[in-house]
């Protein structure tokens, strides 16, 4: 956690500095905006700016925007500075902290910014395999490519890998390749010299230099223009970069983690991604399955988000009712973990009873999640149910039971624990049944959702 404090506030920020350092933050001081921008340009970086309200915060925000530096700002002032506090928020500060500083408030602000310290929340076997591989490769220097649908938690996993690497003492430096205009991405990556282009008012250190000795996360690398990919490949291979407008190469020592929500092999085939760059990045591939393929994670994450947002909003922690849990378990979750998180945040705010019921589990448009199905989908489900009922006639109970167990297991991607929960039987009973079927030569869906296979 890197904290840059701007201004003095009659010495009261010194106390805030000590509290922040006690919580593990690395603190840098700047007397004014010009000095603060110089610190950020030099590549020392910051995860949070704590700014005296006496500083012209609007001018600071404009300076950061002009240089495409994205850092959250927290304004600080005495408790009687009500007008200054409102002005600071309007100018672009995310929060206001009254001084003298309260230790718990400082800790909460730092924790909110450094949220990557949390352990991964998972229970499903499919995610457990990904985490195990992440733990195995984290101490190495190998480049890692993290793939998966949007919202599955690729950046969270990247931070998890960095936190367990030999570079963890230095902060992870990240750049969202899709969020920076193509014309500015080269400067963001490699930096620029003064006068290199219109608006380059001073030398600026890029993300590669800022990440020297640490890890550089290139988020959504699939969105990078193919012409810039050649320069990125050289930087990764030779560990040297050229600033825009520079005259000499700059050596860097970094580890690369990249994420992509598109199929890069297909991007190579259609010419939008370099094959040699893919080989360089994809030394280890961590593929995060979508939430619908990790059913045991849904309720585990839901419980975590309920506690998180209850605390954040100052409301009591209400347990999820049985009907609410059923609603969450059967939803498709096209938005993955991000969608689930937003849904649970809404649920915490909408719930009013002793439990969070299905009436509080709402889609973004306010419709209950368990009532979101269209009339056509309901008619289709009714027709399917009728066809299933007809198919049962003339079959033995044992045959129907076997097919129900195997289809449920297949639906749960071979996850025995989840299948047993859905079926309402013990895991021991399920295993005994599967052993019987296997002995009869019936193919059993393996863990992980592979093709069913018969016993050898």
Secondary structure, DSSP 4 states (H G I P E B T S, - for coil): -EEEEE--TTTHHHHHHHHHHHTT-EEEEESSHHHHHHHHHTT---SEEEEETTS-HHHHHHHHHHTT---EEEEEEETT-HHHHHHHHHHT-SEEEEESPPHHHHHHHHHHHTGGGSPP----HHHHHHHHHHHHHHTS---EEEE-STTS-HHHHHHHHHHTSTTTTS--EEEETTTS-HHHHHHHHH-B-TTSSTT--S-B--HHHHTTTSEEEEETGGGS-HHHHHHHHHHHHHSEE--BT-SS-EE---EEEEEESS-HHHHHHTTSS-HHHHHHHTTEEEEPPPGGG-HHHHHHHHHHHHHHHHHHHT---PEEPHHHHHHHHH---TTHHHHHHHHHHHHHHH--SSEE-GGG-B-TTS-BGGG---HHHHHHHHHHHHHHHHHHTT--HHHHHHHHHHHHHHHTTT-HHHHHHHHTS-HHHHHHHHHHHHHTT--BPPTTS---B---
